[in-house]
Each structure stands twice: as structure tokens, then as C-alpha cells.
Amino acid sequence: MRKTNNERLLQRIAALAEVGAIDGGGVCRLALTAEDKLGRDLVVQWMEELNLNISIDAIGNVVGIRAGTLDCPPVMMGSHIDTVRTGGRYDGNLGVLAGLEVIESLNEANIQTKHPVAVAFFSNEEGSRFAPDMMGSLVYQGDLNLEKAYSTIGIDGSTVKENLEVIGYKGDNSVGNNQLHAFLELHIEQGPVLEHEGIQIGAVTGVQGIRWIEFNIQGVSNHAGTTPMHLRHNAGLAAMQIVNFGHELTNRFPNQLVTVGLFEQKPNLVNVIPNHVKFTMDLRNTDKEYLDAAVQMLLTFASQVAEDAGLMLQHHDLANFDPVCFDPRIVNRIEQMANIQGLKVKKMPSGAGHDAQIISRMCPAGMIFVPSVAGLSHNVEEFTESKDIEVGANLLLNMVYELANGKIIEE
């Protein structure tokens, strides 16, 4: 089995983690900020040192390509380098930097491949500053209109287009007309399953469907002591009823997950009935029928609560992704190759969204998971053991070698 240089990979991970470093060992590189620009510049510098053909498209996705012996679509590795506000050094970054390490290992061994081999990092994967998440890969794949993405307003009131221009990553390459032979993403699990079960590799079968919904409820502020309960138009109470119902849905549908991530109410005073509440609900399921049914029940319940209380209710989707199944040929070969290397492997779905689920709409795709210590991610204490990074990168290298030489996926 071919091997990567793990020390070099760890050095790059550490160097990128210094860009936007925060207390506790974490990283804050929100998409299209000054910190994101510095991170991008560093990764582009590494691409240049590997003599890759680098392109930047109109949404800021960056792709570096190592030529193959044939003029044909590349095998792409990739992920993202933007983070949440209190992120770690591995989420997304591992997939990009392991891709660079794969290419450098091929160069050192003087190994030629028939297909070109590419590594990419996609813009705004996290969605923490601009919704939806996976924005860059959605535009790259063609399912999100570029102008709509450009006009997206972030949490600070500025637009995607404005920030791309400020950081100098509004590229010239067109979007939505790309061709790939296959796509692979190495990623930390971001959950506790692999570590808990003593397993080294996750052969990812697919990604849960995701629905992000933002609710806005408008009521009437009034005195907490003088307004009878039956005469109130309490936006806060209605919001809590909807939230509670959302959590009840996890008992009605198998594998259903519900999370309230944002909750803001006004005027937010101890003795005043709330007149406005904005909150989000994140619903996920591996089964589309269950997810659709849960969403419909939630919206019906919310409308009834608002009507009964004399409130105005508005809601809209922030993200809407159907469940995705990865190419079984790639999933099975990841499992086989891990077994050949004597690694414990588990076929498993991903609970988080990833660029690979978007790219899977245009070519055969798959993902490799390595364990997250204590299951932590989106956390400054996010950590993956060096030995697990090494086996994941080695597996990525050997999978890419086979894919880029016409194996696994028929020519």
C-alpha cells in the first residue's frame, strides 16, 4: 500500500490552524472574512509549490489540478477551510490538506495517473455567516444560481459578492459547467460512534437530509402583571410550544433529529410579554419520507398555535437538502481497502452535511471518516489522533490512485 508523509500533513494542519487562532486551540475563520482570506492565501501558496494548475471560480471555489496522462475529467479530493466561530483545526481542513499530501506523495514517488488529480476547497461550507451551508459546492455543481448566492446577506448585513471582492477571491472561472470523474472527501466523523466502537475508518454510505427553518412570530407586548392570561398575544409562549412539539417529533419518526440553534425574543425583559420571537429549527433524517412528514407536521402545528393565540407567523427555509446515497462502488472499495490494511471499518451515514453530498449529484462520490475524540466538533477541543489521520490519508491516497487509473468506476 502506498503511504503519505504524516508528519508533513500534521505540519500543514498546524500551520493553517494558526490563521484565525482563538483561545483553547480552536480556529475562527468565518467565510469570506479577512481570516478566511489569509487561510486561502496559505493553501493557494501550497498549491503553487506543488506546481498545480490553479483556478478560482466566480463564487471563490479554488481548485488545483495535477495533470494526468489523458485529457479527461479529474478525480477530485476536497472539502472546505472556513470554520464556525468556535471551530477546531480538523473539520474541513483535513480533507483539503490531505488532498495536498496525496498529490505531493504522488509527485515524490513519480507516479503518473491517467486521469488528472485535483484538490479543491469550496466557499462557505459552514453557512455560519451566509446561508445556506455548502454554498460554494452548490454553485459549483449548478443547483444554486450565482446571482442569488451573490445577493445573500450575511449575519453582519453585507453580501457574499461584496466580501468576495474585498478579499480578492471573486474569480474569473465560470460555474455550473464542471465535469468530474469521481470525488472523495476525507473528514473527521464529528461524532462519537467510531471512537466508542473502537473503529478506525468509516465508509460513509450517505448523508442525512437536512431542513433548516427560520420562524418569526409577531405578538403584542404588554404588562406581565396586568394582562390576564387569556387576553395575551404571547409570541414567546407560542415559540416554546412549537419548539416542544418539534422535539416530540423525534419520538414519532425513526432516526429523527431536531435542534433549535438560534432563539431570540424581544423586548427580552423580565416583566414584559414578548412581542417578537425569531428562532431556527434544524431537522434531519436519513429517510426523505420521514423528514418531509416531520416538517409538514411541524408547520401545520405552528400555524395552528399562531392562529389560536392571535399571532402573526412567518417561516422560510434556510437550507433544504434531501438525503444522499454515495456511490456503492466507492463505499464498498473503501471498506475492502480498509480491511486489506487490517483496519476496523464501519459502513455508516453522516449526520452532518458535506460538500461531497452536493458533488455526488454530478459524479460518483464517497467519503472516508476518521474518529473524533469524544465526538467533539464545532468546538475548540476538536481533536483526531495522529495515527487516525495517517491511516485516513493513506486510504485516501490509495483510493485516488485506483480511481485516477480507471479502476472502481468504469471508463
DRENPAPA-829870 format. One record per residue (C-alpha): x, y, z; residue in three letters. Coordinates in Angstrom, 3 decimals. Layout:
REM DRENPAPA-829870
NODE / x / y / z / resn
NODE / X / Y / Z / ala
...
REM end
This chain:
REM DRENPAPA-829870
NODE / x / y / z / resn
NODE / 0.000 / 0.000 / 0.000 / met
NODE / 1.225 / 3.488 / -0.874 / arg
NODE / 1.787 / 5.830 / 2.061 / lys
NODE / 1.652 / 9.550 / 2.709 / thr
NODE / 4.010 / 11.634 / 4.835 / asn
NODE / 2.029 / 12.098 / 8.034 / asn
NODE / 4.497 / 14.488 / 9.669 / glu
NODE / 4.217 / 16.851 / 6.711 / arg
NODE / 0.417 / 16.645 / 6.783 / leu
NODE / 0.324 / 17.412 / 10.512 / leu
NODE / 2.636 / 20.389 / 9.988 / gln
NODE / 0.271 / 21.849 / 7.390 / arg
NODE / -2.722 / 21.290 / 9.668 / ile
NODE / -0.910 / 23.117 / 12.472 / ala
NODE / 0.170 / 25.975 / 10.206 / ala
NODE / -3.341 / 26.556 / 8.859 / leu
NODE / -4.726 / 26.426 / 12.416 / ala
NODE / -2.586 / 29.458 / 13.279 / glu
NODE / -4.674 / 31.526 / 10.857 / val
NODE / -7.639 / 32.765 / 12.862 / gly
NODE / -6.454 / 31.000 / 16.012 / ala
NODE / -8.581 / 31.543 / 19.126 / ile
NODE / -8.189 / 30.638 / 22.797 / asp
NODE / -8.252 / 26.949 / 23.632 / gly
NODE / -6.576 / 25.781 / 20.430 / gly
NODE / -9.557 / 26.485 / 18.197 / gly
NODE / -9.999 / 28.466 / 14.996 / val
NODE / -12.346 / 31.196 / 13.786 / cys
NODE / -12.291 / 31.690 / 10.016 / arg
NODE / -15.819 / 32.650 / 9.077 / leu
NODE / -16.406 / 32.522 / 5.340 / ala
NODE / -15.096 / 35.441 / 3.273 / leu
NODE / -13.594 / 37.309 / 6.229 / thr
NODE / -10.029 / 38.633 / 6.454 / ala
NODE / -9.064 / 35.449 / 8.303 / glu
NODE / -10.571 / 33.315 / 5.553 / asp
NODE / -8.536 / 35.269 / 3.004 / lys
NODE / -5.318 / 34.563 / 4.899 / leu
NODE / -6.184 / 30.878 / 5.102 / gly
NODE / -6.971 / 30.798 / 1.395 / arg
NODE / -3.710 / 32.545 / 0.571 / asp
NODE / -1.737 / 29.948 / 2.531 / leu
NODE / -3.402 / 26.964 / 0.867 / val
NODE / -3.009 / 28.548 / -2.582 / val
NODE / 0.681 / 29.046 / -1.799 / gln
NODE / 0.995 / 25.319 / -1.051 / trp
NODE / -0.804 / 24.533 / -4.311 / met
NODE / 1.646 / 26.724 / -6.184 / glu
NODE / 4.592 / 24.957 / -4.532 / glu
NODE / 3.203 / 21.677 / -5.888 / leu
NODE / 3.021 / 23.198 / -9.394 / asn
NODE / -0.711 / 22.654 / -9.649 / leu
NODE / -2.816 / 24.371 / -12.285 / asn
NODE / -4.892 / 26.664 / -10.041 / ile
NODE / -8.256 / 28.151 / -10.914 / ser
NODE / -10.661 / 30.319 / -8.923 / ile
NODE / -14.287 / 30.494 / -9.966 / asp
NODE / -16.863 / 33.236 / -9.583 / ala
NODE / -18.050 / 32.074 / -6.134 / ile
NODE / -14.473 / 31.756 / -4.829 / gly
NODE / -14.021 / 27.993 / -5.053 / asn
NODE / -10.335 / 27.169 / -5.536 / val
NODE / -9.195 / 24.094 / -7.497 / val
NODE / -5.634 / 22.883 / -8.037 / gly
NODE / -5.102 / 20.217 / -10.718 / ile
NODE / -2.228 / 17.774 / -11.245 / arg
NODE / -2.171 / 16.719 / -14.878 / ala
NODE / -2.847 / 13.136 / -15.935 / gly
NODE / -1.612 / 11.283 / -18.989 / thr
NODE / -5.037 / 11.670 / -20.601 / leu
NODE / -7.106 / 14.779 / -21.241 / asp
NODE / -10.194 / 13.741 / -19.300 / cys
NODE / -12.214 / 14.736 / -16.220 / pro
NODE / -10.214 / 14.703 / -12.972 / pro
NODE / -10.599 / 12.718 / -9.787 / val
NODE / -11.163 / 15.416 / -7.186 / met
NODE / -10.460 / 15.469 / -3.464 / met
NODE / -11.627 / 18.350 / -1.344 / gly
NODE / -13.610 / 19.978 / 1.414 / ser
NODE / -13.517 / 23.462 / 2.965 / his
NODE / -11.294 / 25.683 / 5.103 / ile
NODE / -13.905 / 28.090 / 6.515 / asp
NODE / -14.933 / 27.375 / 10.107 / thr
NODE / -17.661 / 28.176 / 12.593 / val
NODE / -16.947 / 30.922 / 15.130 / arg
NODE / -15.610 / 28.453 / 17.712 / thr
NODE / -14.276 / 25.769 / 15.387 / gly
NODE / -11.434 / 23.287 / 15.512 / gly
NODE / -8.468 / 22.645 / 13.246 / arg
NODE / -9.674 / 19.449 / 11.549 / tyr
NODE / -13.228 / 19.994 / 10.305 / asp
NODE / -12.961 / 20.501 / 6.544 / gly
NODE / -9.284 / 21.392 / 6.713 / asn
NODE / -8.235 / 17.731 / 6.935 / leu
NODE / -9.896 / 16.919 / 3.623 / gly
NODE / -8.171 / 19.766 / 1.802 / val
NODE / -4.718 / 19.321 / 3.324 / leu
NODE / -4.811 / 15.528 / 2.994 / ala
NODE / -5.597 / 16.131 / -0.674 / gly
NODE / -2.433 / 18.217 / -0.993 / leu
NODE / -0.488 / 15.477 / 0.783 / glu
NODE / -1.833 / 12.851 / -1.635 / val
NODE / -0.634 / 14.910 / -4.582 / ile
NODE / 2.781 / 15.547 / -3.028 / glu
NODE / 3.134 / 11.823 / -2.296 / ser
NODE / 2.315 / 11.002 / -5.928 / leu
NODE / 4.898 / 13.563 / -7.044 / asn
NODE / 7.626 / 12.165 / -4.779 / glu
NODE / 7.011 / 8.624 / -5.989 / ala
NODE / 6.941 / 9.852 / -9.595 / asn
NODE / 3.584 / 8.142 / -10.080 / ile
NODE / 1.598 / 9.110 / -13.148 / gln
NODE / -2.171 / 8.689 / -13.340 / thr
NODE / -4.399 / 8.512 / -16.385 / lys
NODE / -6.948 / 10.944 / -15.008 / his
NODE / -5.839 / 14.301 / -13.635 / pro
NODE / -5.988 / 14.537 / -9.843 / val
NODE / -7.469 / 17.670 / -8.283 / ala
NODE / -7.824 / 19.123 / -4.809 / val
NODE / -10.408 / 21.815 / -4.053 / ala
NODE / -11.692 / 23.947 / -1.242 / phe
NODE / -15.237 / 25.251 / -1.551 / phe
NODE / -16.539 / 28.599 / -0.329 / ser
NODE / -18.827 / 28.995 / 2.679 / asn
NODE / -19.368 / 25.325 / 3.508 / glu
NODE / -20.323 / 26.030 / 7.102 / glu
NODE / -23.075 / 28.545 / 6.398 / gly
NODE / -22.315 / 30.299 / 9.696 / ser
NODE / -22.054 / 33.722 / 8.109 / arg
NODE / -24.122 / 33.223 / 4.948 / phe
NODE / -26.968 / 30.711 / 4.478 / ala
NODE / -27.204 / 28.128 / 3.065 / pro
NODE / -24.263 / 25.969 / 4.016 / asp
NODE / -22.388 / 24.200 / 1.187 / met
NODE / -22.926 / 27.377 / -0.859 / met
NODE / -19.723 / 27.085 / -2.883 / gly
NODE / -20.271 / 23.467 / -3.898 / ser
NODE / -23.937 / 24.184 / -4.708 / leu
NODE / -22.899 / 26.918 / -7.133 / val
NODE / -20.055 / 24.755 / -8.489 / tyr
NODE / -22.447 / 21.868 / -9.102 / gln
NODE / -25.100 / 24.115 / -10.638 / gly
NODE / -28.023 / 23.859 / -8.223 / asp
NODE / -27.651 / 27.374 / -6.778 / leu
NODE / -27.815 / 30.380 / -9.060 / asn
NODE / -24.698 / 32.526 / -8.868 / leu
NODE / -26.560 / 35.823 / -8.667 / glu
NODE / -28.770 / 34.502 / -5.882 / lys
NODE / -25.659 / 33.436 / -3.983 / ala
NODE / -24.043 / 36.835 / -4.604 / tyr
NODE / -27.038 / 38.676 / -3.150 / ser
NODE / -27.158 / 36.596 / 0.042 / thr
NODE / -26.952 / 38.875 / 3.080 / ile
NODE / -24.813 / 37.663 / 5.963 / gly
NODE / -25.206 / 37.992 / 9.696 / ile
NODE / -23.346 / 41.323 / 9.568 / asp
NODE / -25.542 / 42.808 / 6.839 / gly
NODE / -23.053 / 42.538 / 3.959 / ser
NODE / -23.425 / 40.397 / 0.841 / thr
NODE / -21.457 / 37.450 / -0.494 / val
NODE / -20.454 / 39.379 / -3.616 / lys
NODE / -19.170 / 42.356 / -1.630 / glu
NODE / -16.993 / 40.140 / 0.534 / asn
NODE / -15.623 / 38.073 / -2.347 / leu
NODE / -14.471 / 41.324 / -3.952 / glu
NODE / -12.960 / 42.628 / -0.708 / val
NODE / -10.854 / 39.508 / -0.112 / ile
NODE / -9.908 / 39.179 / -3.808 / gly
NODE / -11.442 / 35.759 / -4.414 / tyr
NODE / -14.193 / 36.607 / -6.898 / lys
NODE / -12.570 / 34.582 / -9.630 / gly
NODE / -12.952 / 34.565 / -13.395 / asp
NODE / -13.843 / 30.922 / -13.966 / asn
NODE / -17.480 / 30.202 / -14.773 / ser
NODE / -19.591 / 27.949 / -12.567 / val
NODE / -22.090 / 25.152 / -13.093 / gly
NODE / -20.423 / 23.562 / -16.125 / asn
NODE / -17.834 / 21.366 / -14.440 / asn
NODE / -17.055 / 17.713 / -15.149 / gln
NODE / -15.509 / 15.233 / -12.714 / leu
NODE / -14.711 / 11.538 / -12.926 / his
NODE / -15.141 / 10.992 / -9.174 / ala
NODE / -14.981 / 12.856 / -5.872 / phe
NODE / -13.580 / 11.795 / -2.487 / leu
NODE / -13.668 / 13.663 / 0.810 / glu
NODE / -11.672 / 12.669 / 3.877 / leu
NODE / -13.296 / 14.088 / 7.002 / his
NODE / -13.392 / 13.704 / 10.740 / ile
NODE / -16.559 / 11.958 / 11.888 / glu
NODE / -17.702 / 14.889 / 14.072 / gln
NODE / -19.498 / 12.363 / 16.254 / gly
NODE / -18.696 / 9.692 / 18.857 / pro
NODE / -19.561 / 6.440 / 17.053 / val
NODE / -16.175 / 5.383 / 15.655 / leu
NODE / -14.270 / 6.080 / 18.870 / glu
NODE / -16.976 / 4.473 / 21.023 / his
NODE / -16.910 / 1.282 / 18.952 / glu
NODE / -13.119 / 1.180 / 18.559 / gly
NODE / -13.281 / 1.563 / 14.775 / ile
NODE / -10.635 / 3.360 / 12.716 / gln
NODE / -12.417 / 4.053 / 9.418 / ile
NODE / -15.955 / 4.989 / 8.482 / gly
NODE / -17.009 / 4.086 / 4.940 / ala
NODE / -19.712 / 6.718 / 4.577 / val
NODE / -22.854 / 5.431 / 2.893 / thr
NODE / -24.557 / 8.796 / 2.522 / gly
NODE / -25.682 / 11.983 / 4.234 / val
NODE / -28.849 / 12.743 / 6.154 / gln
NODE / -31.450 / 15.022 / 4.687 / gly
NODE / -31.376 / 18.475 / 6.267 / ile
NODE / -34.041 / 21.136 / 6.639 / arg
NODE / -33.256 / 24.475 / 8.290 / trp
NODE / -36.370 / 26.557 / 9.000 / ile
NODE / -36.455 / 30.080 / 10.407 / glu
NODE / -39.632 / 31.115 / 12.259 / phe
NODE / -40.714 / 34.679 / 13.043 / asn
NODE / -43.667 / 35.195 / 15.401 / ile
NODE / -45.201 / 38.610 / 15.966 / gln
NODE / -47.395 / 39.252 / 19.018 / gly
NODE / -48.183 / 42.163 / 21.330 / val
NODE / -46.034 / 43.414 / 24.219 / ser
NODE / -47.921 / 44.084 / 27.408 / asn
NODE / -47.550 / 44.262 / 31.161 / his
NODE / -46.799 / 40.917 / 32.827 / ala
NODE / -48.853 / 41.781 / 35.886 / gly
NODE / -51.952 / 43.449 / 34.471 / thr
NODE / -52.724 / 41.363 / 31.375 / thr
NODE / -54.897 / 38.274 / 32.008 / pro
NODE / -53.530 / 35.044 / 30.567 / met
NODE / -56.490 / 34.538 / 28.215 / his
NODE / -56.085 / 38.034 / 26.730 / leu
NODE / -52.391 / 37.780 / 25.881 / arg
NODE / -50.799 / 37.529 / 22.441 / his
NODE / -47.581 / 35.964 / 23.700 / asn
NODE / -45.051 / 35.289 / 20.952 / ala
NODE / -42.639 / 33.682 / 23.424 / gly
NODE / -45.153 / 31.110 / 24.649 / leu
NODE / -46.093 / 30.153 / 21.094 / ala
NODE / -42.434 / 29.730 / 20.177 / ala
NODE / -41.851 / 27.426 / 23.131 / met
NODE / -44.893 / 25.341 / 22.203 / gln
NODE / -43.574 / 24.930 / 18.658 / ile
NODE / -40.105 / 24.029 / 19.930 / val
NODE / -41.553 / 21.441 / 22.292 / asn
NODE / -43.629 / 19.908 / 19.509 / phe
NODE / -40.522 / 19.736 / 17.323 / gly
NODE / -38.750 / 17.667 / 19.941 / his
NODE / -41.780 / 15.394 / 20.279 / glu
NODE / -41.310 / 14.540 / 16.588 / leu
NODE / -38.099 / 12.706 / 17.476 / thr
NODE / -40.259 / 10.080 / 19.173 / asn
NODE / -42.655 / 9.781 / 16.246 / arg
NODE / -40.180 / 9.170 / 13.405 / phe
NODE / -37.176 / 6.787 / 13.435 / pro
NODE / -33.751 / 8.492 / 13.349 / asn
NODE / -35.337 / 11.938 / 13.530 / gln
NODE / -33.159 / 14.758 / 14.889 / leu
NODE / -34.369 / 18.247 / 15.828 / val
NODE / -32.259 / 21.154 / 17.097 / thr
NODE / -33.107 / 24.744 / 17.990 / val
NODE / -29.887 / 26.609 / 17.294 / gly
NODE / -30.976 / 30.247 / 17.389 / leu
NODE / -33.622 / 31.742 / 19.691 / phe
NODE / -34.123 / 35.497 / 20.054 / glu
NODE / -37.076 / 37.254 / 21.663 / gln
NODE / -37.958 / 40.893 / 22.162 / lys
NODE / -38.122 / 43.009 / 24.215 / pro
NODE / -36.457 / 40.326 / 26.393 / asn
NODE / -37.407 / 41.944 / 29.707 / leu
NODE / -38.418 / 40.167 / 32.887 / val
NODE / -41.828 / 41.819 / 33.289 / asn
NODE / -42.899 / 42.287 / 29.654 / val
NODE / -44.806 / 39.795 / 27.461 / ile
NODE / -42.645 / 39.073 / 24.382 / pro
NODE / -43.954 / 40.601 / 21.171 / asn
NODE / -41.483 / 39.045 / 18.727 / his
NODE / -39.533 / 35.810 / 18.561 / val
NODE / -37.148 / 34.596 / 15.881 / lys
NODE / -35.832 / 31.064 / 16.120 / phe
NODE / -34.464 / 28.307 / 13.886 / thr
NODE / -35.130 / 24.594 / 13.780 / met
NODE / -32.731 / 22.090 / 12.235 / asp
NODE / -34.459 / 18.834 / 11.250 / leu
NODE / -32.507 / 15.830 / 9.928 / arg
NODE / -33.305 / 12.284 / 8.880 / asn
NODE / -31.779 / 9.637 / 6.625 / thr
NODE / -35.258 / 8.890 / 5.232 / asp
NODE / -36.796 / 11.536 / 2.965 / lys
NODE / -40.390 / 10.457 / 3.614 / glu
NODE / -39.933 / 10.699 / 7.376 / tyr
NODE / -38.197 / 14.062 / 7.075 / leu
NODE / -40.872 / 15.513 / 4.801 / asp
NODE / -43.626 / 14.246 / 7.102 / ala
NODE / -41.949 / 15.693 / 10.192 / ala
NODE / -41.549 / 19.088 / 8.528 / val
NODE / -45.170 / 19.157 / 7.404 / gln
NODE / -46.459 / 18.229 / 10.867 / met
NODE / -44.285 / 20.923 / 12.428 / leu
NODE / -45.501 / 23.644 / 10.059 / leu
NODE / -49.141 / 22.636 / 10.496 / thr
NODE / -48.789 / 22.706 / 14.277 / phe
NODE / -47.024 / 26.084 / 14.203 / ala
NODE / -49.752 / 27.637 / 12.068 / ser
NODE / -52.450 / 26.387 / 14.422 / gln
NODE / -50.654 / 27.683 / 17.523 / val
NODE / -50.268 / 31.117 / 15.955 / ala
NODE / -53.914 / 31.232 / 14.858 / glu
NODE / -55.198 / 30.192 / 18.283 / asp
NODE / -53.133 / 32.888 / 20.010 / ala
NODE / -53.894 / 35.669 / 17.521 / gly
NODE / -50.291 / 35.911 / 16.369 / leu
NODE / -48.652 / 36.549 / 13.008 / met
NODE / -46.374 / 33.674 / 11.925 / leu
NODE / -43.854 / 33.646 / 9.091 / gln
NODE / -41.379 / 30.926 / 8.215 / his
NODE / -38.919 / 30.212 / 5.426 / his
NODE / -36.276 / 27.655 / 4.579 / asp
NODE / -32.632 / 28.491 / 5.175 / leu
NODE / -31.478 / 25.129 / 3.809 / ala
NODE / -33.212 / 22.169 / 2.209 / asn
NODE / -31.203 / 19.084 / 1.250 / phe
NODE / -32.620 / 15.656 / 0.510 / asp
NODE / -30.841 / 12.576 / 1.899 / pro
NODE / -27.946 / 11.440 / -0.312 / val
NODE / -26.581 / 7.956 / -1.013 / cys
NODE / -22.953 / 7.735 / -2.077 / phe
NODE / -21.802 / 5.527 / -4.945 / asp
NODE / -21.839 / 1.914 / -3.642 / pro
NODE / -18.763 / 1.016 / -5.729 / arg
NODE / -16.737 / 3.634 / -3.886 / ile
NODE / -18.247 / 2.807 / -0.486 / val
NODE / -17.538 / -0.912 / -0.936 / asn
NODE / -13.982 / -0.322 / -2.145 / arg
NODE / -13.242 / 1.910 / 0.866 / ile
NODE / -14.436 / -0.923 / 3.101 / glu
NODE / -12.415 / -3.549 / 1.191 / gln
NODE / -9.250 / -1.482 / 1.136 / met
NODE / -9.500 / -0.722 / 4.854 / ala
NODE / -9.910 / -4.437 / 5.558 / asn
NODE / -6.864 / -5.238 / 3.427 / ile
NODE / -4.848 / -2.830 / 5.586 / gln
NODE / -6.077 / -4.593 / 8.729 / gly
NODE / -8.220 / -1.655 / 9.813 / leu
NODE / -11.560 / -1.899 / 11.564 / lys
NODE / -14.155 / -0.279 / 9.326 / val
NODE / -17.849 / 0.534 / 9.617 / lys
NODE / -20.345 / 1.476 / 6.940 / lys
NODE / -22.251 / 4.445 / 8.335 / met
NODE / -24.242 / 7.527 / 7.313 / pro
NODE / -23.066 / 11.062 / 8.015 / ser
NODE / -25.086 / 13.129 / 10.428 / gly
NODE / -23.552 / 16.384 / 9.164 / ala
NODE / -23.750 / 17.983 / 5.750 / gly
NODE / -20.700 / 17.952 / 3.479 / his
NODE / -19.608 / 19.218 / 0.078 / asp
NODE / -19.423 / 15.583 / -1.086 / ala
NODE / -23.217 / 15.274 / -0.879 / gln
NODE / -23.576 / 18.181 / -3.311 / ile
NODE / -20.858 / 16.976 / -5.699 / ile
NODE / -22.435 / 13.487 / -5.711 / ser
NODE / -25.138 / 14.927 / -7.979 / arg
NODE / -22.603 / 15.336 / -10.793 / met
NODE / -20.283 / 12.314 / -10.413 / cys
NODE / -19.676 / 9.170 / -8.330 / pro
NODE / -18.677 / 10.323 / -4.842 / ala
NODE / -17.750 / 8.984 / -1.449 / gly
NODE / -16.375 / 9.928 / 1.947 / met
NODE / -13.897 / 8.483 / 4.420 / ile
NODE / -14.394 / 9.175 / 8.128 / phe
NODE / -11.726 / 9.055 / 10.826 / val
NODE / -12.589 / 9.204 / 14.545 / pro
NODE / -13.213 / 12.378 / 16.531 / ser
NODE / -12.002 / 12.184 / 20.127 / val
NODE / -15.036 / 12.362 / 22.437 / ala
NODE / -17.134 / 13.040 / 19.359 / gly
NODE / -16.353 / 16.772 / 19.572 / leu
NODE / -16.571 / 19.075 / 16.582 / ser
NODE / -17.504 / 22.728 / 16.059 / his
NODE / -15.606 / 23.015 / 19.320 / asn
NODE / -12.145 / 24.361 / 20.135 / val
NODE / -11.316 / 20.976 / 21.702 / glu
NODE / -11.966 / 19.101 / 18.450 / glu
NODE / -9.192 / 16.507 / 18.058 / phe
NODE / -8.258 / 13.493 / 15.954 / thr
NODE / -5.298 / 11.290 / 16.821 / glu
NODE / -2.224 / 11.420 / 14.589 / ser
NODE / -2.423 / 7.682 / 13.902 / lys
NODE / -6.009 / 8.034 / 12.686 / asp
NODE / -5.102 / 10.937 / 10.405 / ile
NODE / -2.326 / 8.818 / 8.944 / glu
NODE / -4.477 / 5.781 / 8.129 / val
NODE / -7.193 / 8.036 / 6.699 / gly
NODE / -4.741 / 9.873 / 4.437 / ala
NODE / -3.141 / 6.607 / 3.304 / asn
NODE / -6.544 / 5.205 / 2.437 / leu
NODE / -7.389 / 8.383 / 0.529 / leu
NODE / -4.133 / 8.089 / -1.439 / leu
NODE / -4.780 / 4.507 / -2.484 / asn
NODE / -8.410 / 5.156 / -3.372 / met
NODE / -7.418 / 8.142 / -5.519 / val
NODE / -4.686 / 6.116 / -7.221 / tyr
NODE / -7.190 / 3.456 / -8.249 / glu
NODE / -9.888 / 5.906 / -9.318 / leu
NODE / -7.433 / 8.005 / -11.338 / ala
NODE / -6.208 / 4.919 / -13.180 / asn
NODE / -9.660 / 3.843 / -14.312 / gly
NODE / -10.413 / 1.346 / -11.578 / lys
NODE / -13.514 / 1.164 / -9.334 / ile
NODE / -15.522 / 3.374 / -11.696 / ile
NODE / -15.788 / 2.013 / -15.250 / glu
NODE / -14.295 / 4.128 / -18.005 / glu
REM end
